[in-house]
Amino acid sequence: MAKFLIVYNKEMIFRVLQIAVPFIWFGLIGGISFMEAPLKFQAPNITIPLGLGMGVLFSKHLIKAKLCWQF
């Protein structure tokens, strides 16, 4: 039974995480950005200036989240 167990070393796990985490992060950011932009303009009673203002706020908070995650 022991021959079926796969032993992972720390370097291999670290390398996989180095590759996987950025793809997951960029996927989440891209998905949120591309879903948020059209939806805010399709909502009732949302004017163009209000929708653009929401986009500015979203971008500011997204940049803060990116900076906090990097450091």
C-alpha positions in Angstrom: 0.0 0.0 0.0 2.9 2.4 0.7 4.0 2.2 -2.9 0.9 4.1 -4.0 1.6 7.1 -1.8 3.2 10.0 -3.6 5.7 11.9 -1.5 6.0 15.6 -2.3 8.9 17.6 -1.2 8.7 21.3 -0.2 10.4 22.6 -3.3 7.9 20.9 -5.6 4.9 22.2 -3.7 6.4 25.7 -3.6 7.0 25.6 -7.4 3.4 24.5 -8.1 2.1 27.3 -5.9 4.4 29.9 -7.6 2.8 28.9 -10.9 -0.8 28.4 -9.8 -1.4 31.4 -7.5 -0.8 34.1 -10.1 -3.1 32.4 -12.6 -5.9 32.1 -9.9 -5.4 35.8 -8.9 -5.4 37.1 -12.5 -8.5 35.0 -13.2 -10.4 36.4 -10.3 -9.4 40.0 -11.1 -10.2 39.6 -14.7 -13.5 37.8 -14.1 -14.7 40.5 -11.6 -13.6 43.3 -13.9 -15.3 42.0 -17.0 -18.5 41.1 -15.2 -18.7 44.3 -13.2 -18.3 46.7 -16.2 -21.3 45.7 -18.3 -23.6 44.9 -15.3 -23.4 48.3 -13.8 -24.6 49.9 -17.0 -27.5 47.5 -17.3 -28.9 48.1 -13.9 -32.0 50.3 -13.7 -31.6 53.9 -12.7 -27.8 53.9 -13.2 -26.7 56.9 -15.2 -23.5 57.1 -17.2 -21.8 59.4 -14.7 -22.8 57.2 -11.8 -21.6 54.1 -13.5 -18.3 55.7 -14.3 -18.0 56.8 -10.7 -18.6 53.3 -9.5 -15.8 52.1 -11.9 -13.4 54.6 -10.4 -14.2 53.5 -6.9 -13.8 49.8 -7.9 -10.5 50.5 -9.6 -9.1 52.3 -6.5 -10.1 49.5 -4.2 -8.7 46.9 -6.6 -5.4 48.6 -6.8 -5.2 48.8 -2.9 -6.0 45.1 -2.7 -3.3 44.3 -5.3 -0.7 46.4 -3.4 -1.7 44.8 0.0 -1.4 41.3 -1.5 2.1 42.0 -2.9 3.6 43.3 0.3 
